[in-house]
Amino acid sequence: MSEAIQKFKHLIQYISLSIVILVVWQALSQSGFINQLLLPSPLRIALTFRDLLKSGELLHHIGVSILRVLAGFGIAAVLGLGLGVSIGLSRTLDRVTDLIIQVVKPIPPIAWIPLAILWFGIGEQSKIYIIFLGAFFPVIINTIDGIRQTDHKFVEVARILAVPRLRFVRQVVLPGALPAIMTGLRVGLMVAWMCVVAAELIAASSGIGYLIMDARQLSQSDVVLVGMITIGVIGKVMDSLIKRLEQRLISWKVSYVGN
Amino acid sequence: MTATTSADNLVIENLDKSFTAKSGDVVALQGIDLNIRKGEFICIVGSSGCGKSTLLRIIAGLENGYSGEVRIGDRKINGPGLDRGMVFQEHRLIPWLTVEQNVGFGLNGLENGRRDTIISEHLELVGLTSFAKALPHQLSGGMAQRVSIARALVNNPQLLLLDEPFGALDAFTRIQMQQEVLRIWEMERTTMLLVTHDIDEAIFLGDRVVIMSSRPGTVKKIIPVHLPRPRDRSCYDFVQIRKEIYAEFFAEAERPFAYAI
Protein backbone atom coordinates (compact mmCIF):
# COMPACT_ATOMS: atom_id res chain seq x y z
CA MET A 1 0.00 0.00 0.00
CA SER A 2 2.67 2.46 1.04
CA GLU A 3 4.44 1.62 -2.17
CA ALA A 4 1.38 2.73 -4.14
CA ILE A 5 1.31 5.98 -2.20
CA GLN A 6 4.98 6.45 -2.91
CA LYS A 7 4.41 5.88 -6.62
CA PHE A 8 1.52 8.36 -6.60
CA LYS A 9 3.72 10.91 -4.86
CA HIS A 10 6.40 10.47 -7.49
CA LEU A 11 3.84 10.88 -10.26
CA ILE A 12 2.66 14.15 -8.72
CA GLN A 13 6.26 15.36 -8.46
CA TYR A 14 6.78 14.35 -12.06
CA ILE A 15 3.92 16.41 -13.50
CA SER A 16 3.75 19.23 -10.95
CA LEU A 17 6.07 21.69 -12.68
CA SER A 18 4.27 21.31 -16.02
CA ILE A 19 0.91 21.93 -14.35
CA VAL A 20 2.17 25.01 -12.54
CA ILE A 21 3.47 26.43 -15.81
CA LEU A 22 0.17 25.73 -17.58
CA VAL A 23 -1.88 27.32 -14.82
CA VAL A 24 0.28 30.45 -14.66
CA TRP A 25 0.27 30.70 -18.43
CA GLN A 26 -3.52 30.37 -18.58
CA ALA A 27 -3.97 32.93 -15.80
CA LEU A 28 -1.68 35.44 -17.51
CA SER A 29 -3.52 34.91 -20.80
CA GLN A 30 -6.94 35.46 -19.28
CA SER A 31 -5.89 38.58 -17.41
CA GLY A 32 -4.71 40.04 -20.72
CA PHE A 33 -1.03 40.10 -19.87
CA ILE A 34 -0.16 38.03 -22.91
CA ASN A 35 -1.09 39.00 -26.45
CA GLN A 36 -3.15 36.07 -27.77
CA LEU A 37 -1.75 36.54 -31.24
CA LEU A 38 1.82 36.12 -30.03
CA LEU A 39 1.18 33.37 -27.52
CA PRO A 40 -2.27 31.75 -27.38
CA SER A 41 -3.50 30.38 -24.07
CA PRO A 42 -3.21 26.69 -23.22
CA LEU A 43 -6.96 26.31 -23.52
CA ARG A 44 -6.94 27.84 -26.99
CA ILE A 45 -4.14 25.45 -28.00
CA ALA A 46 -6.06 22.50 -26.58
CA LEU A 47 -9.11 23.41 -28.64
CA THR A 48 -7.04 23.75 -31.79
CA PHE A 49 -5.42 20.43 -30.96
CA ARG A 50 -8.84 18.83 -30.71
CA ASP A 51 -9.94 20.30 -34.04
CA LEU A 52 -6.80 19.19 -35.84
CA LEU A 53 -7.13 15.74 -34.31
CA LYS A 54 -10.80 15.48 -35.30
CA SER A 55 -10.16 16.47 -38.90
CA GLY A 56 -7.42 13.82 -39.09
CA GLU A 57 -5.00 16.46 -40.30
CA LEU A 58 -2.68 16.18 -37.31
CA LEU A 59 -2.46 12.40 -37.40
CA HIS A 60 -1.69 12.50 -41.11
CA HIS A 61 1.20 14.91 -40.55
CA ILE A 62 2.50 12.92 -37.57
CA GLY A 63 2.37 9.71 -39.60
CA VAL A 64 4.31 11.24 -42.48
CA SER A 65 6.97 12.63 -40.16
CA ILE A 66 7.36 9.39 -38.22
CA LEU A 67 7.77 7.38 -41.43
CA ARG A 68 10.51 9.75 -42.56
CA VAL A 69 12.26 9.43 -39.21
CA LEU A 70 12.02 5.66 -39.27
CA ALA A 71 13.53 5.51 -42.75
CA GLY A 72 16.38 7.94 -42.02
CA PHE A 73 17.08 6.63 -38.55
CA GLY A 74 16.86 3.03 -39.71
CA ILE A 75 19.54 3.57 -42.35
CA ALA A 76 21.66 5.53 -39.85
CA ALA A 77 21.32 2.80 -37.20
CA VAL A 78 22.29 -0.02 -39.57
CA LEU A 79 25.22 1.83 -41.11
CA GLY A 80 26.29 3.45 -37.86
CA LEU A 81 26.31 0.16 -35.97
CA GLY A 82 28.00 -1.76 -38.77
CA LEU A 83 30.71 0.80 -39.38
CA GLY A 84 31.04 1.59 -35.68
CA VAL A 85 31.69 -2.03 -34.78
CA SER A 86 34.18 -2.44 -37.64
CA ILE A 87 36.04 0.74 -36.74
CA GLY A 88 35.93 -0.08 -33.05
CA LEU A 89 37.56 -3.44 -33.68
CA SER A 90 40.20 -2.29 -36.16
CA ARG A 91 42.88 0.25 -35.29
CA THR A 92 43.77 0.61 -38.94
CA LEU A 93 40.21 1.32 -40.01
CA ASP A 94 39.99 3.80 -37.15
CA ARG A 95 43.06 5.67 -38.34
CA VAL A 96 41.79 5.71 -41.91
CA THR A 97 38.30 6.99 -41.07
CA ASP A 98 38.88 9.17 -38.00
CA LEU A 99 39.75 12.45 -39.75
CA ILE A 100 36.81 12.37 -42.12
CA ILE A 101 34.39 11.47 -39.31
CA GLN A 102 35.69 14.22 -37.05
CA VAL A 103 35.46 16.85 -39.79
CA VAL A 104 32.04 15.89 -41.15
CA LYS A 105 30.51 15.37 -37.69
CA PRO A 106 30.31 19.05 -36.64
CA ILE A 107 28.55 20.11 -39.85
CA PRO A 108 24.90 20.57 -38.83
CA PRO A 109 22.44 18.55 -40.94
CA ILE A 110 20.67 21.81 -41.82
CA ALA A 111 23.81 22.98 -43.61
CA TRP A 112 23.40 19.96 -45.89
CA ILE A 113 19.93 21.03 -47.03
CA PRO A 114 21.04 22.97 -50.14
CA LEU A 115 23.14 20.06 -51.35
CA ALA A 116 20.50 17.52 -50.39
CA ILE A 117 17.95 19.37 -52.52
CA LEU A 118 20.41 19.59 -55.41
CA TRP A 119 21.21 15.90 -55.21
CA PHE A 120 17.88 14.38 -54.33
CA GLY A 121 15.34 17.02 -55.28
CA ILE A 122 12.67 18.17 -52.85
CA GLY A 123 11.03 14.77 -52.49
CA GLU A 124 11.31 12.23 -49.71
CA GLN A 125 14.92 11.30 -50.43
CA SER A 126 16.41 14.65 -49.49
CA LYS A 127 14.54 14.65 -46.16
CA ILE A 128 15.57 11.10 -45.38
CA TYR A 129 19.14 12.03 -46.23
CA ILE A 130 19.07 14.96 -43.77
CA ILE A 131 17.59 12.75 -41.05
CA PHE A 132 20.15 10.06 -41.77
CA LEU A 133 23.00 12.55 -41.38
CA GLY A 134 21.67 13.74 -38.06
CA ALA A 135 21.25 10.28 -36.59
CA PHE A 136 24.32 8.64 -38.09
CA PHE A 137 27.06 10.37 -36.07
CA PRO A 138 25.68 9.83 -32.57
CA VAL A 139 25.22 6.14 -33.39
CA ILE A 140 28.65 5.54 -34.93
CA ILE A 141 30.60 7.63 -32.38
CA ASN A 142 28.99 5.97 -29.39
CA THR A 143 29.40 2.51 -30.89
CA ILE A 144 33.12 3.08 -31.43
CA ASP A 145 33.49 4.49 -27.91
CA GLY A 146 31.59 1.60 -26.37
CA ILE A 147 33.82 -0.95 -28.05
CA ARG A 148 36.96 0.94 -27.07
CA GLN A 149 35.87 0.86 -23.45
CA THR A 150 36.19 -2.91 -23.27
CA ASP A 151 37.82 -3.62 -19.92
CA HIS A 152 41.45 -4.61 -20.31
CA LYS A 153 41.00 -7.04 -17.41
CA PHE A 154 38.60 -9.10 -19.50
CA VAL A 155 41.06 -9.05 -22.39
CA GLU A 156 43.64 -10.65 -20.08
CA VAL A 157 41.16 -13.25 -18.87
CA ALA A 158 40.35 -14.11 -22.47
CA ARG A 159 44.03 -14.38 -23.39
CA ILE A 160 44.74 -16.73 -20.52
CA LEU A 161 41.77 -18.91 -21.42
CA ALA A 162 42.65 -18.78 -25.13
CA VAL A 163 39.17 -17.56 -26.05
CA PRO A 164 38.91 -17.15 -29.85
CA ARG A 165 38.58 -13.54 -31.01
CA LEU A 166 35.18 -13.94 -32.60
CA ARG A 167 33.66 -15.40 -29.44
CA PHE A 168 35.39 -12.74 -27.34
CA VAL A 169 33.79 -10.04 -29.47
CA ARG A 170 30.38 -11.70 -29.26
CA GLN A 171 30.43 -12.51 -25.54
CA VAL A 172 32.46 -9.64 -24.09
CA VAL A 173 33.03 -6.71 -26.43
CA LEU A 174 29.54 -6.26 -27.87
CA PRO A 175 27.56 -6.78 -24.66
CA GLY A 176 29.99 -4.47 -22.89
CA ALA A 177 29.48 -1.83 -25.55
CA LEU A 178 25.70 -2.17 -25.38
CA PRO A 179 25.07 0.64 -22.87
CA ALA A 180 27.05 3.08 -25.04
CA ILE A 181 25.38 1.76 -28.20
CA MET A 182 21.94 2.26 -26.67
CA THR A 183 22.89 5.80 -25.69
CA GLY A 184 23.98 6.38 -29.29
CA LEU A 185 20.69 5.04 -30.62
CA ARG A 186 18.72 7.18 -28.20
CA VAL A 187 20.59 10.36 -29.05
CA GLY A 188 20.45 9.44 -32.75
CA LEU A 189 16.69 9.00 -32.65
CA MET A 190 16.28 12.33 -30.89
CA VAL A 191 18.44 14.13 -33.41
CA ALA A 192 16.58 12.37 -36.23
CA TRP A 193 13.30 13.60 -34.83
CA MET A 194 14.63 17.14 -34.63
CA CYS A 195 16.00 16.90 -38.16
CA VAL A 196 12.70 15.79 -39.68
CA VAL A 197 11.13 19.05 -38.61
CA ALA A 198 14.08 21.03 -39.91
CA ALA A 199 13.90 19.21 -43.24
CA GLU A 200 10.16 19.76 -43.49
CA LEU A 201 10.47 23.45 -42.71
CA ILE A 202 12.28 23.95 -45.99
CA ALA A 203 10.32 22.15 -48.60
CA ALA A 204 7.44 19.85 -47.90
CA SER A 205 3.72 19.50 -48.38
CA SER A 206 3.14 17.32 -45.37
CA GLY A 207 4.60 16.47 -41.99
CA ILE A 208 4.74 18.24 -38.64
CA GLY A 209 7.35 20.70 -39.87
CA TYR A 210 5.14 21.60 -42.82
CA LEU A 211 2.18 22.06 -40.47
CA ILE A 212 4.18 24.58 -38.45
CA MET A 213 5.53 26.41 -41.49
CA ASP A 214 2.15 26.58 -43.14
CA ALA A 215 0.54 27.93 -39.96
CA ARG A 216 3.26 30.55 -39.63
CA GLN A 217 2.42 31.94 -43.05
CA LEU A 218 -1.21 32.23 -41.97
CA SER A 219 -0.25 33.64 -38.56
CA GLN A 220 -1.97 30.75 -36.77
CA SER A 221 0.23 30.73 -33.71
CA ASP A 222 -2.05 28.21 -31.99
CA VAL A 223 -1.43 25.68 -34.75
CA VAL A 224 2.30 26.41 -34.56
CA LEU A 225 2.21 25.60 -30.85
CA VAL A 226 0.17 22.44 -31.40
CA GLY A 227 2.87 21.33 -33.83
CA MET A 228 5.67 22.19 -31.44
CA ILE A 229 4.09 20.47 -28.46
CA THR A 230 3.31 17.41 -30.57
CA ILE A 231 6.97 17.20 -31.56
CA GLY A 232 7.99 17.40 -27.92
CA VAL A 233 5.55 14.77 -26.73
CA ILE A 234 6.37 12.29 -29.49
CA GLY A 235 10.09 12.79 -28.82
CA LYS A 236 9.54 12.06 -25.16
CA VAL A 237 7.53 8.91 -25.94
CA MET A 238 10.22 7.64 -28.34
CA ASP A 239 12.89 8.23 -25.73
CA SER A 240 10.91 6.39 -23.07
CA LEU A 241 10.40 3.42 -25.37
CA ILE A 242 14.11 3.14 -26.11
CA LYS A 243 14.95 3.56 -22.44
CA ARG A 244 12.64 0.69 -21.59
CA LEU A 245 14.27 -1.47 -24.24
CA GLU A 246 17.65 -0.49 -22.83
CA GLN A 247 16.69 -1.52 -19.31
CA ARG A 248 15.53 -4.88 -20.58
CA LEU A 249 18.76 -5.47 -22.50
CA ILE A 250 21.12 -4.26 -19.77
CA SER A 251 19.58 -5.79 -16.66
CA TRP A 252 23.03 -6.81 -15.39
CA LYS A 253 24.03 -3.23 -14.90
CA VAL A 254 23.37 -1.66 -11.53
CA SER A 255 23.66 2.04 -12.17
CA TYR A 256 23.40 5.10 -10.00
CA VAL A 257 19.88 6.51 -9.84
CA GLY A 258 20.42 9.60 -7.71
CA ASN A 259 18.88 10.29 -4.34
CA MET B 1 63.68 -32.69 -0.33
CA THR B 2 65.22 -33.83 -3.56
CA ALA B 3 64.31 -31.72 -6.51
CA THR B 4 62.96 -34.09 -9.11
CA THR B 5 63.75 -33.31 -12.71
CA SER B 6 60.26 -34.13 -13.84
CA ALA B 7 59.26 -32.90 -17.27
CA ASP B 8 56.49 -30.83 -15.74
CA ASN B 9 58.45 -28.77 -13.26
CA LEU B 10 58.15 -25.03 -13.50
CA VAL B 11 61.68 -23.75 -13.81
CA ILE B 12 62.65 -20.11 -13.51
CA GLU B 13 66.31 -19.28 -14.08
CA ASN B 14 68.01 -15.96 -13.63
CA LEU B 15 64.89 -13.99 -14.47
CA ASP B 16 65.23 -10.22 -14.81
CA LYS B 17 62.43 -7.84 -15.67
CA SER B 18 62.39 -4.09 -15.77
CA PHE B 19 59.79 -1.54 -16.74
CA THR B 20 60.45 1.69 -18.57
CA ALA B 21 59.09 4.63 -16.67
CA LYS B 22 59.42 8.35 -17.30
CA SER B 23 62.15 8.64 -14.70
CA GLY B 24 64.13 5.80 -16.26
CA ASP B 25 64.08 2.04 -16.01
CA VAL B 26 62.68 0.43 -12.91
CA VAL B 27 63.99 -3.01 -12.09
CA ALA B 28 61.01 -5.11 -11.03
CA LEU B 29 62.64 -8.52 -10.76
CA GLN B 30 66.29 -9.47 -10.51
CA GLY B 31 67.96 -12.84 -10.68
CA ILE B 32 64.94 -14.93 -9.76
CA ASP B 33 65.65 -18.68 -9.55
CA LEU B 34 62.86 -21.05 -8.68
CA ASN B 35 62.18 -24.70 -9.29
CA ILE B 36 58.62 -25.72 -8.58
CA ARG B 37 57.73 -29.40 -8.65
CA LYS B 38 54.58 -30.70 -10.21
CA GLY B 39 51.78 -30.81 -7.66
CA GLU B 40 53.55 -28.54 -5.23
CA PHE B 41 51.82 -25.70 -3.38
CA ILE B 42 54.06 -22.64 -3.36
CA CYS B 43 53.26 -19.37 -1.67
CA ILE B 44 55.11 -16.18 -2.47
CA VAL B 45 55.05 -13.45 0.16
CA GLY B 46 56.41 -9.97 -0.12
CA SER B 47 55.46 -6.41 0.60
CA SER B 48 53.61 -4.51 -2.09
CA GLY B 49 55.80 -3.47 -4.97
CA CYS B 50 58.20 -6.40 -4.66
CA GLY B 51 57.30 -7.65 -8.11
CA LYS B 52 55.50 -10.79 -6.98
CA SER B 53 52.50 -10.06 -9.18
CA THR B 54 54.82 -9.32 -12.10
CA LEU B 55 56.46 -12.70 -11.56
CA LEU B 56 53.06 -14.37 -11.72
CA ARG B 57 52.08 -12.44 -14.82
CA ILE B 58 55.30 -13.48 -16.53
CA ILE B 59 54.57 -17.13 -15.75
CA ALA B 60 51.02 -16.64 -17.02
CA GLY B 61 52.42 -15.26 -20.26
CA LEU B 62 50.86 -11.83 -19.86
CA GLU B 63 54.17 -9.98 -19.66
CA ASN B 64 57.01 -10.24 -22.09
CA GLY B 65 60.28 -8.46 -22.53
CA TYR B 66 62.15 -10.21 -19.72
CA SER B 67 65.53 -11.86 -19.71
CA GLY B 68 66.35 -15.24 -18.25
CA GLU B 69 64.34 -18.38 -18.56
CA VAL B 70 60.84 -19.42 -17.60
CA ARG B 71 59.78 -22.88 -18.73
CA ILE B 72 57.54 -25.73 -17.87
CA GLY B 73 59.57 -28.87 -18.47
CA ASP B 74 61.23 -28.13 -21.79
CA ARG B 75 58.63 -25.70 -23.05
CA LYS B 76 59.70 -22.11 -22.82
CA ILE B 77 56.87 -19.77 -21.88
CA ASN B 78 56.22 -17.10 -24.48
CA GLY B 79 52.56 -16.32 -24.10
CA PRO B 80 49.46 -17.56 -22.33
CA GLY B 81 48.56 -21.21 -22.62
CA LEU B 82 45.89 -23.59 -21.39
CA ASP B 83 48.47 -25.42 -19.26
CA ARG B 84 48.34 -22.43 -16.91
CA GLY B 85 45.24 -20.99 -15.24
CA MET B 86 45.06 -17.71 -13.38
CA VAL B 87 42.94 -16.22 -10.63
CA PHE B 88 43.21 -12.48 -10.10
CA GLN B 89 42.66 -10.43 -6.99
CA GLU B 90 39.42 -9.10 -8.44
CA HIS B 91 37.20 -11.91 -9.62
CA ARG B 92 37.02 -10.52 -13.17
CA LEU B 93 33.76 -12.29 -13.89
CA ILE B 94 31.96 -10.95 -16.93
CA PRO B 95 28.96 -9.11 -15.47
CA TRP B 96 26.43 -10.00 -18.17
CA LEU B 97 27.21 -13.69 -18.26
CA THR B 98 25.65 -16.08 -15.75
CA VAL B 99 27.82 -18.06 -13.35
CA GLU B 100 27.75 -21.12 -15.61
CA GLN B 101 28.52 -19.05 -18.71
CA ASN B 102 31.45 -17.49 -16.86
CA VAL B 103 32.76 -20.91 -15.83
CA GLY B 104 32.37 -22.13 -19.41
CA PHE B 105 34.03 -19.02 -20.83
CA GLY B 106 37.33 -20.81 -21.35
CA LEU B 107 35.87 -23.93 -22.96
CA ASN B 108 36.40 -24.05 -26.68
CA GLY B 109 35.22 -26.39 -29.36
CA LEU B 110 33.37 -28.90 -27.22
CA GLU B 111 30.02 -30.43 -28.02
CA ASN B 112 27.27 -29.15 -25.72
CA GLY B 113 26.84 -32.27 -23.60
CA ARG B 114 30.52 -32.52 -22.73
CA ARG B 115 30.64 -28.80 -22.10
CA ASP B 116 27.70 -28.88 -19.68
CA THR B 117 29.25 -31.79 -17.83
CA ILE B 118 32.53 -29.97 -17.31
CA ILE B 119 30.75 -26.82 -16.17
CA SER B 120 28.57 -28.63 -13.65
CA GLU B 121 31.54 -30.65 -12.37
CA HIS B 122 33.44 -27.47 -11.68
CA LEU B 123 30.48 -25.70 -10.13
CA GLU B 124 30.17 -28.69 -7.83
CA LEU B 125 33.88 -28.52 -7.07
CA VAL B 126 33.48 -24.99 -5.72
CA GLY B 127 30.07 -25.71 -4.19
CA LEU B 128 28.02 -23.32 -6.28
CA THR B 129 25.77 -25.65 -8.26
CA SER B 130 22.63 -23.85 -7.12
CA PHE B 131 23.97 -20.51 -8.36
CA ALA B 132 24.51 -21.66 -11.95
CA LYS B 133 21.98 -19.18 -13.35
CA ALA B 134 22.91 -16.23 -11.12
CA LEU B 135 24.64 -13.13 -12.38
CA PRO B 136 27.95 -12.02 -10.82
CA HIS B 137 26.44 -8.97 -9.08
CA GLN B 138 24.17 -11.31 -7.15
CA LEU B 139 27.13 -13.13 -5.56
CA SER B 140 29.13 -12.30 -2.46
CA GLY B 141 32.84 -11.59 -2.83
CA GLY B 142 33.83 -15.08 -1.71
CA MET B 143 31.34 -16.76 -4.03
CA ALA B 144 32.49 -14.66 -6.98
CA GLN B 145 36.09 -15.63 -6.29
CA ARG B 146 35.10 -19.31 -6.17
CA VAL B 147 33.48 -18.93 -9.58
CA SER B 148 36.68 -17.44 -10.93
CA ILE B 149 38.65 -20.39 -9.50
CA ALA B 150 36.24 -22.77 -11.23
CA ARG B 151 36.68 -20.81 -14.45
CA ALA B 152 40.46 -21.07 -14.18
CA LEU B 153 40.26 -24.84 -13.69
CA VAL B 154 37.94 -25.88 -16.55
CA ASN B 155 40.76 -26.66 -18.92
CA ASN B 156 42.58 -28.72 -16.29
CA PRO B 157 45.72 -26.59 -16.17
CA GLN B 158 48.80 -28.19 -14.61
CA LEU B 159 49.59 -24.93 -12.93
CA LEU B 160 47.20 -22.54 -11.22
CA LEU B 161 48.47 -19.02 -10.59
CA LEU B 162 46.68 -17.13 -7.84
CA ASP B 163 47.44 -13.42 -7.57
CA GLU B 164 46.36 -12.32 -4.06
CA PRO B 165 43.06 -14.08 -4.68
CA PHE B 166 41.68 -13.43 -1.19
CA GLY B 167 43.13 -9.97 -0.70
CA ALA B 168 39.79 -8.25 -1.19
CA LEU B 169 37.83 -10.58 1.10
CA ASP B 170 37.01 -10.14 4.77
CA ALA B 171 38.98 -12.16 7.34
CA PHE B 172 36.36 -14.88 7.87
CA THR B 173 35.69 -15.44 4.20
CA ARG B 174 39.42 -15.47 3.58
CA ILE B 175 39.98 -18.35 6.00
CA GLN B 176 37.09 -20.28 4.46
CA MET B 177 38.52 -19.73 1.01
CA GLN B 178 41.95 -20.93 2.11
CA GLN B 179 40.43 -24.20 3.26
CA GLU B 180 38.47 -24.36 0.03
CA VAL B 181 41.59 -23.92 -2.10
CA LEU B 182 43.38 -26.56 -0.08
CA ARG B 183 40.51 -28.99 -0.65
CA ILE B 184 40.54 -28.25 -4.39
CA TRP B 185 44.31 -28.73 -4.49
CA GLU B 186 44.03 -32.07 -2.71
CA MET B 187 41.36 -33.20 -5.18
CA GLU B 188 42.87 -31.89 -8.40
CA ARG B 189 46.58 -32.03 -7.55
CA THR B 190 47.17 -28.95 -9.66
CA THR B 191 50.46 -27.18 -8.99
CA MET B 192 49.55 -24.03 -7.10
CA LEU B 193 51.48 -20.79 -7.09
CA LEU B 194 49.86 -18.29 -4.80
CA VAL B 195 50.99 -14.72 -4.25
CA THR B 196 49.96 -13.08 -1.01
CA HIS B 197 50.98 -10.49 1.54
CA ASP B 198 49.33 -12.49 4.32
CA ILE B 199 52.09 -14.45 6.07
CA ASP B 200 49.67 -16.74 7.92
CA GLU B 201 47.95 -17.58 4.66
CA ALA B 202 51.28 -18.51 3.11
CA ILE B 203 52.25 -20.82 5.99
CA PHE B 204 48.78 -22.33 6.17
CA LEU B 205 48.74 -23.25 2.49
CA GLY B 206 52.24 -23.66 1.18
CA ASP B 207 54.62 -26.59 0.94
CA ARG B 208 57.22 -23.89 0.68
CA VAL B 209 57.05 -20.19 1.32
CA VAL B 210 59.08 -17.98 -1.00
CA ILE B 211 60.01 -14.67 0.60
CA MET B 212 60.66 -11.81 -1.77
CA SER B 213 62.33 -8.51 -1.04
CA SER B 214 61.49 -5.27 -2.78
CA ARG B 215 63.25 -2.95 -5.17
CA PRO B 216 64.57 -4.82 -6.94
CA GLY B 217 62.40 -7.89 -6.42
CA THR B 218 64.58 -10.82 -5.52
CA VAL B 219 64.03 -14.15 -3.81
CA LYS B 220 65.32 -13.56 -0.30
CA LYS B 221 64.68 -16.91 1.23
CA ILE B 222 62.66 -20.07 0.71
CA ILE B 223 61.21 -21.63 3.83
CA PRO B 224 59.83 -25.19 3.67
CA VAL B 225 56.76 -25.86 5.78
CA HIS B 226 56.90 -29.46 6.99
CA LEU B 227 53.62 -29.46 8.83
CA PRO B 228 50.79 -31.94 8.32
CA ARG B 229 47.54 -30.56 6.93
CA PRO B 230 45.11 -29.31 8.07
CA ARG B 231 47.46 -26.94 9.81
CA ASP B 232 46.80 -25.41 13.17
CA ARG B 233 47.62 -21.73 13.03
CA SER B 234 48.39 -21.58 16.73
CA CYS B 235 50.58 -24.67 17.13
CA TYR B 236 54.20 -24.23 18.16
CA ASP B 237 55.82 -25.07 14.83
CA PHE B 238 53.46 -22.80 12.91
CA VAL B 239 54.32 -19.94 15.23
CA GLN B 240 58.04 -20.64 14.89
CA ILE B 241 57.81 -20.42 11.11
CA ARG B 242 55.81 -17.25 11.39
CA LYS B 243 58.53 -15.75 13.61
CA GLU B 244 61.16 -16.77 11.13
CA ILE B 245 59.30 -15.07 8.27
CA TYR B 246 58.59 -11.94 10.30
CA ALA B 247 62.27 -11.72 11.06
CA GLU B 248 62.94 -11.51 7.35
CA PHE B 249 60.68 -8.51 6.97
CA PHE B 250 61.14 -6.55 10.17
CA ALA B 251 64.16 -5.60 12.20
CA GLU B 252 64.93 -7.59 15.36
CA ALA B 253 63.96 -4.73 17.64
CA GLU B 254 60.36 -4.40 16.49
CA ARG B 255 58.58 -7.67 16.49
CA PRO B 256 55.26 -6.77 18.03
CA PHE B 257 53.42 -9.84 16.81
CA ALA B 258 55.68 -12.19 18.70
CA TYR B 259 54.03 -11.02 21.92
CA ALA B 260 50.56 -11.31 20.63
CA ILE B 261 50.73 -15.07 20.49
Interface residues (C-beta under 8 A of the other chain):
Chain A: K153 F154 E156 V157 A158 R159 I160 L161 A162 V163 P164 R167 Q171 V172 P175 G176 I250 W252 K253 V254
Chain B: A60 G61 L62 P80 G81 L82 R84 G85 M86 F88 E90 R92 I94 P95 W96 L97 Q101 F105 G106 N108 L135 P136 H137 R151 A152 N155
